[in-house]
Amino acid sequence: MESLKTHALDYIEIYTSMAKALAYWHTQALGFTIVGYMNFETGQPGISSYVLRSNDITLILTTTYPPFKSEYNEISSFIAENHCGVKRIGIKVSSVKEAFDRSVECGAIPLKFPSFHEDDLGVIEEAAIKFYDNSEIAFINRQAYNGIFKSGYKAYSKDKHENESLLISVDHIAAEVRINESGYWTKYLSDIIGTKLVQNIPKSSENETGMILNINQSNDKKLTLVIAEPDGYEKKSKVQQNIDSFGPGIHHLAFSTDDLIATAISFEKSGVDFVSFPPSYYDLLRSSEDFKDINIDELQRLNILCDREDETYLFQKFIKPISDRPFFLYEIVQRINGYSGFALKNINVLKKAEEIEIMNCNLHSS
Ligand SMILES: [Fe+2]
């Protein structure tokens, strides 16, 4: 049996302790539109789930609440352990059984066997396999289904707000894993869904990030899975600190935009809280010939990072963690002229900037 031919994302489902409030934030702050929902109003007490869309991105935000029903234990136990994070990514397939059987034959750990879910609007087939410690990859075929998402969900007609959908698609899904795990998960993904390791950034004197990076991508480039691993334990990297505090797993989702400057200005007006970067990072960019055509003042004002490879550029900006637990966050990227890398050079510049800031701080306090 062949690997998956296409890797188009169908949806990403986030389990969270407050789906209603988080859905509202996605609409007001990030321009998503609620297109479907399932809760007590639709006849499903004990669960609340919203289908949000922005261009090619479909996010599902799901929660459960007391008194807890055993059928929703999977949701409550995930929330108890993670508070808010990605439970599953759904990949569109033309035959769920074939995709599932093939992946299990090649080493996937099965979590949900293929099953059909039917209502008046048609039938959906879905199955799931293990993905990192707490998540899963779902194979889904909705070709024979005309409903908004799945059986149980209804179209949401209350969102009359005309949102400006500036986020276009999912650029990558990034995870942080324990020492020696990035090779394991890279092989697992390659075996079971056919992604390829397109870039490996090992521990080296040029890599000052404190992490080893594996970039895994499908042939059609529709799915990019970034895996970061601490490059040792003596000098505690940010990745190791995160794993110590929050455990391994999906750390961020990166969404693409066609215009990061406009997106940043729009989201800032909505009160989105972004990660900021030290002034010395921008001084380093100013001092480099590579960025002489870029308006660094504007990037600094908007806390946008910039990397360059030949004539292509990457703009990146990070939204602070989307829940109260400071782990899971969103990144927004703009790839200019087809930049295809993952900003290693830029992470090193940032690292250098942080060192300069620490040095300045020490000088001022001494
Ligand atoms: Fe990223």
Residues whose N, C-alpha, C, O or C-beta is under 5 A from the ligand:
A	BS01	LIG	A174 A254 E331
